[in-house]
Amino acid sequence: MGWKMIYLARRNPALAPEQFPQAWREHSALGAGCTNVRDKVLSVTQCSRVLEGPPLPGSSSDYDGVNLLVLRDLQAATDIWNDAETLAIMRPDEPRVFSTYVREFTLVCQEHVLRDAPRGSCCVMGFLRRRPGMSRDEFERAWAAGAASELNAPAIMGAVRVVHNDVHVEPPPGYDYDGIAEWWFESPERARQALGEQDLRGALPAELAGCADLDRSIFMFTRVTHSRP
């Protein structure tokens, strides 16, 4: 288990979708130059929405990318927003790249690796909201209990790496997700082959579909466009 910050980003509307990954890489380079960011953030994996070829049915085009940042510890998730260097260097650049400031679409999560193997170049992610009437604790227990059946589900068996992220700390308004799933595939084409032509919501195992409000959940079809180290 480890701590992560995960954000679900929309680009600045002045950027074309094809321009967003490069602008995002440029922004990440600013972070790499900040001493405290290097100390607090152990790794960065920027995953941009797949633009080439057909999208996966049920995947969202309302967002442009997901960033997975592995943290030194939970305290880093608080400290990084108050770091003077970050505020002076990175925050002024955020409106150039994103639709709003990064803090407004970032979630703090605890990671649980279900299938531990090196990631591929493509990640299908589910930002899940729990079904009505279910508490967050109930959702987390149901999600964890269904992990075995999830790993054996036909659509997920082709994933080389599978991760659950439980959301901790109060999320920002509009991003009230309870869990974030990562299904890693070797390539976008392998993901298309595994998940088929049915809507992603129909491809999920019953245990996962039963604890999530799938109509209010978001699924992203992404590929890695930048990572460090």
N, C-alpha and C positions, 0 to 999 in steps of 0.2 A: 504494500500500500504506500502511496505517496500523495503529495498535494500538488494540485495544478490550478492554474487559471485558464479558463477556456472562454474565448469570446466568439460571438456570432456577429459578423461584420457586414454592414452595407458600405459600399464605396461612396465617395463623393460623387454626386450625379454629374459633375463636370468631366469625370473620367469615363471613358468607354469601358465595357467589361474587360476587353482585351488589354487595356492599359493598367488595370488595377494591380495585377501581380507585381509588375515592375515598381510601381509607386510604393507598394507594400514592402518590397525588398529594400528600397531606399530608406523607408522609415525604420525598418529593422536594423539597418546599418548604424543609424543614430543610437539605437539602444546598445548595440555591441560596443560602442565607444564610451558608454556610461559605466563608470566603475561599480556603482551600486547595483545596476541592472545585471551586470556580469556576475556579481556576488549572489544575488537573490534568485536569478532565473538560470537554472541549470541547463535547460535546452529549450529551443523554439522550433516548432513545426508549423509552418504556414501552409494551409490547405485551401486552395482556391477552387471555386466551382468549376466543374468540367464543362468546357465550352465546345469541345470538339466531339462530333458524333451525336447520336441521340441521347437525350437525358433519360435517366431512370424514371419510369412512371411513378408519380407520387413524390419525387424530389422537388425541392423548392427552388425557384428562380428569384425569390424576393431578397435573398442575401447573396453576398459575393464570396465569402470565405469564413473559415474557422481557424483560429489560432490555438494551438495547444502548447502551453508554457509550463514546464515542470519546475516546481519551486523548491528552494532549499528547505523551507518549512512553512507552516501555516502563518506564522507571524509575517513572513515576507509579503503575503497577500495584502496586508494592511500597510506595511512600511513603504512599499513601493510607490503608493499614491502620494505620500508625503515627502518623498525624496527630492531635495532641492535641485539636484542635477537633472533628474527626470523631468521635473516641472519646467526647468529652463530650456531643455533641449528637445525632449520628445513631445511634450504636450502641445507646444505651438505648431508642430508639424501635423498633428492628428487631423485637423479639419481639411488639410490638403488631400488626405488619403481617404478618410472615412466620412460618413454622413453626420457623425457627431463625435464627441470625445469618447475614448476607449473605455473609460470607467463606466460609461452608461450602458455598455452591452457586454460586460465581463462577469462571468460566474466563477466562484471558487469551489473547487471540487476535491473529493478524496477518491483516488484511483484504486480500482480493483481489477487486476489483470486476470482474465478467465482463460485465455489461451495465449501462452507466453512464447512468442517467436518474433523474429525481426519483422518490422512492418513492411508492407509493400509500398508502392507509389500512389495508391488510390485508397481513399477512406470514405465509406458511407457512414454518416453519423445521424443518430436519432436524438433530437432534443425533445425529451418526453415530459409531458405533464400527466400527473396522476389523474385517475378517473374521479368524477365527483363523488363526494362522500367518503373518500379514502384519505387517511392522514398520511403525512410524509413518512412516518415510521412504518406504517402498514405498507406503503408503496415500496420502501427499501427492502422490507422483509420478503414481500412477494417477488420483487425483482431478483433478489439473491437466490430465493428458493427455486426460481425457474431457470437458473443459469445452465444446469445440465441439459435440460430440454432445448434451450436456446442453442447451445453448442452443437447439438445433434440435429437441429432443424435443417432441412435440405438447403435452404437459402443461405444459411450461415456456415455450413460445413466447409464451403470453399474459401472462407476467410482465413488468412494465415495468422491473424492476430485479432483477439476480441477483448475489449476493455469496457468495463462499466465505470462511470464516474458519478458518485453521489454528490448532489449539490449541497454545500454547506454555506453558511453566512447568507444573510438576506440578499436575494438577487435584486438587480435594479428593476425599476418599473417596466413592465412589458416583457420581461425575460424570466418569468416565474416558472422555470422548468425545474423538475425534481430529479431527473437523471439524464445523463448523456451517454449514449452507447457509441462505441467506435468499432466498426467492422472493417478491417484492413484487407485489401486484396492486392495481388501482385500488379494489377493494371486496371484501368477503367474497363477494358474489354473483358477481363476475367470477372469483374463485378457484374457486368451485363449478363454474362453467361450464367453466373450463379443465381442471380436474382430474377432473371427472366423478364417477361413482358408484363407481368401482373403488377398492380400497384404495390409499392413497398409495404403498405399497411397490411395487405393480404398475404405477404410473404413471411410475416413475423409469426413466431410460434404462439400458440394460444395463451401460454402463461404470461408472456410479455404483453400481448395484445389485451389481455384481460385486466391488467393493472394500470394500463395507460389510457388516457383520453386521446386516441389517435387523431381525432379531428382537430384537436388543438395542439398537436405535436408537429414538429418541423423535421424534415429529413433532408440532408445535404449530400450531394454526390460530388466529391472533391478529389483533387490530386495535389500532391505535394509540389509547391512551387518555390519553397525556400525552407531550409532548416539549418540549425547550428546547435551544437558543434557538428 
